[in-house]
Amino acid sequence: MEILIAEDERAIADSLKKNFHAAGHHAIIVEDGDGVLHTIEKITFDVILLDWRMPKMTGLQVCRRLRELENKTPIILLTALSDIANKVEALNAGADDYITKPFSFEEVLARINAVLRRFQSNTNSLPFGNFTLNLITHSVEMETETVKLSEKEFELLKFFLLNKGTIISKEVLCEKIWDIHYPTITNFVEVTVKNLRKRLEEFTSKKFIRTIYGEGYIFFAD
């Protein structure tokens, strides 16, 4: 996952980032509301963690602004405020969830996973770079072209997108995409990854799929 942490309490932000990285995810820290708006112009995130009380713009103001811009990235507000009225205000502003401080990392990760499950079940596409994976037509859509993928190429790209920024072993791909245990004597995983790479690189110089020798593959969407 690619996670944006908007938190001006550095100890909290650093702790979250360290734990996310240990769990195999990638996280970026910004310390104020303006930083959120500038950063999302350049990078696509899977989820945004917004502290309610930040400099320049509050988390609530940032949340409202993102929804006004029709940014649909899942947002979880972090705050010491615990009144029901505050929770209602956060949800009405467009937040997908609300976590009260102090919290454990395990709770944050569980809430993120729950929000992403809801989000993914309600979407028909997954964006990456200047492309979109259409979950209905099983094709990659660009501004001027549409590329139809084979069934395994589609499943592989979807799995990469749902786990971007995370190293995924060949064994895991074999089990998740082909539903079989990884047979070391064949190379169908490598062949399908190679084919998908080739399909994508026909239209961009961006190297989305990178090989981590001895470990597997990692997908970078931005």
Secondary structure by P-SEA (a helix, b strand, c coil): cbbbbbccaaaaaaaaaaaaaaacbbbbbbccaaaaaaaaacccccbbbbccccccccaaaaaaaaaaaccccbbbbbcccccaaaaaaaaaacccccccccccaaaaaaaaaaaaaaaaaaccccccccbbbcccccbbbcccbbbbbcaaaaaaaaaaaacccccccaaaaaaacccccccccccaaaaaaaaaaaaaaccccccccccccccccccccc
